[in-house]
Amino acid sequence: MSQPPQHSQHPKDGTPSPAALPDSSFLYELKILYEQVGLGRQAINLKIECIKDLNRTIDLLFEHLQESGNAALLEELCPYFGVIWPSARALALYLTELGTENLKGKSLLEVGCGLAIPSLAAGKLGARVTATDFHPEVPRFLEKNIELNQISHLHFVQLDWRKETLPPAKYDWVIGSDILYERQHPAWVAPVIARYLSDDGTAVITDPGRPYLQTFADEMKRFGFHNETLVRTVPCETAADGKKDIFVLILKRIQEA
């Protein structure tokens, strides 16, 4: 197990400009966080605009949707994407361990990116990054955070795992963090990885220990992948001791002899 990364979080003085849902007048309450991922020469500093209080935002969004007769949309529009999750920190940490020697100039696809902390880290390390998600607000946040971190070679594409709407392409790296939180997700995510990962590429999925992780590993085996599991310890604001162990699943295609 590696040493945990040093993360500092300091709200910015003042209030960032609020982001609105594309089809409504709902406004998010936002804040700026400063994240340091990794240690020493491998460390990457990120400046992230994110949701100020997730639970309050969910409550306010539900009230807003209810008033407009759209309460059924809460599940689809729930803003879980807008906070920094431990699994994203663990994935970003692992990428800093890989370093520029493994990522510079390489193509990388992140599925279910949310705030795209790993994509931003990969961009800092010189990768050519495609970040994807289905939530309509993700591109707004990502555009702002790309600007805050002055990252090039990073763009966003809308992707619904069930439809595989990306243009045909192969990537050196396919990554995702905490994307196996519902029963059907392994069956949706596995074929996406198998389709878009190059023959000699590597997929990396981080997970906090959800019940569907093993199901996902089994699904990937069906597609001809073997895996290695590591553990990384990262800060977690909701944990009693302030940190959490995250599984890092590394997947490669089984090569024929």
C-alpha positions, -999 to 999 in steps of 0.1 A, spaced: 0 0 0 13 34 -9 13 63 14 -19 84 13 -18 116 -8 -17 149 9 -50 167 2 -58 202 14 -91 219 10 -97 256 14 -129 274 3 -122 303 -19 -130 338 -7 -162 349 -24 -188 329 -43 -181 314 -77 -206 320 -104 -235 296 -101 -243 269 -127 -278 264 -139 -296 233 -151 -299 236 -189 -337 235 -188 -345 253 -155 -338 282 -133 -322 260 -105 -289 273 -94 -262 253 -76 -244 267 -46 -207 262 -54 -173 264 -38 -136 261 -49 -115 233 -34 -77 228 -37 -66 192 -41 -30 180 -39 -28 145 -53 4 125 -46 36 132 -28 68 149 -36 78 153 -72 48 132 -83 23 156 -67 -3 173 -88 -22 204 -76 -58 208 -88 -82 237 -83 -118 223 -84 -152 241 -86 -177 218 -70 -211 217 -52 -209 233 -18 -233 209 1 -245 178 -17 -274 169 7 -287 205 7 -285 206 -30 -304 174 -35 -332 187 -12 -334 220 -30 -333 203 -64 -361 180 -54 -382 209 -43 -375 227 -75 -384 197 -97 -415 191 -76 -427 226 -80 -423 223 -118 -440 189 -119 -408 171 -128 -401 153 -95 -396 120 -114 -364 135 -130 -346 137 -96 -329 103 -101 -316 113 -135 -306 148 -125 -293 140 -89 -260 159 -86 -238 131 -73 -214 141 -100 -207 175 -83 -185 164 -53 -151 148 -50 -154 111 -41 -127 90 -25 -126 67 -55 -118 96 -78 -89 106 -55 -76 70 -55 -77 69 -93 -60 103 -96 -34 91 -71 -27 60 -92 -23 80 -123 3 102 -106 22 70 -97 22 61 -134 37 95 -142 44 112 -175 65 83 -187 33 61 -189 8 88 -198 23 116 -218 10 115 -254 -13 85 -246 -50 85 -253 -72 81 -223 -110 77 -219 -127 83 -186 -162 68 -182 -187 83 -157 -163 112 -151 -184 134 -128 -160 162 -118 -133 144 -137 -106 146 -111 -87 117 -127 -91 132 -162 -77 165 -150 -48 147 -133 -42 128 -165 -43 160 -185 -17 175 -162 5 144 -169 3 150 -207 -24 125 -217 -49 132 -245 -81 128 -225 -117 122 -234 -139 126 -204 -175 112 -206 -207 112 -186 -244 113 -191 -254 140 -167 -263 173 -185 -244 195 -160 -211 177 -162 -198 196 -193 -204 230 -176 -184 220 -145 -157 204 -166 -153 234 -188 -148 256 -157 -123 232 -141 -103 228 -173 -100 266 -174 -91 268 -137 -63 242 -142 -51 254 -176 -52 220 -191 -51 213 -229 -58 180 -247 -90 173 -227 -125 173 -241 -159 160 -231 -183 137 -250 -217 127 -237 -219 90 -231 -247 67 -220 -232 33 -212 -264 16 -224 -261 31 -259 -223 34 -264 -227 67 -283 -190 74 -287 -175 76 -322 -154 45 -331 -120 48 -314 -94 29 -294 -77 42 -263 -45 33 -245 -62 38 -212 -98 35 -201 -105 45 -165 -134 50 -142 -141 57 -105 -170 44 -84 -191 36 -114 -204 2 -102 -230 13 -76 -261 -3 -92 -268 -40 -100 -269 -34 -138 -237 -14 -140 -212 -43 -145 -232 -55 -175 -232 -20 -189 -196 -9 -182 -178 -41 -192 -187 -40 -229 -178 -3 -231 -143 -10 -218 -139 -40 -241 -150 -19 -271 -129 12 -266 -97 -2 -250 -68 -9 -274 -56 -45 -277 -25 -37 -256 -42 -10 -234 -49 -10 -197 -82 -3 -179 -82 10 -143 -114 10 -122 -114 23 -86 -141 12 -62 -149 17 -25 -159 -19 -21 -194 -20 -35 -211 -54 -38 -209 -54 -76 -171 -51 -80 -166 -89 -82 -195 -92 -106 -177 -66 -128 -144 -85 -126 -163 -117 -137 -179 -98 -166 -145 -85 -178 -131 -121 -176 -159 -131 -201 -145 -104 -224 -110 -119 -222 -95 -98 -194 -74 -107 -164 -71 -83 -134 -48 -73 -106 -62 -56 -75 -43 -30 -55 -54 -8 -25 -49 29 -21 -57 49 10 -71 84 5 -87 112 25 -125 108 31 -143 136 49 -172 113 60 -150 86 76 -144 86 113 -106 85 109 -106 108 79 -94 82 53 -107 53 33 -92 23 15 -101 21 -21 -97 -9 -44 -78 -3 -77 -87 -29 -103 -62 -30 -132 -74 -49 -162 -55 -61 -193 -65 -84 -222 -53 -120 -219 -28 -123 -247 -28 -155 -267 5 -174 -266 
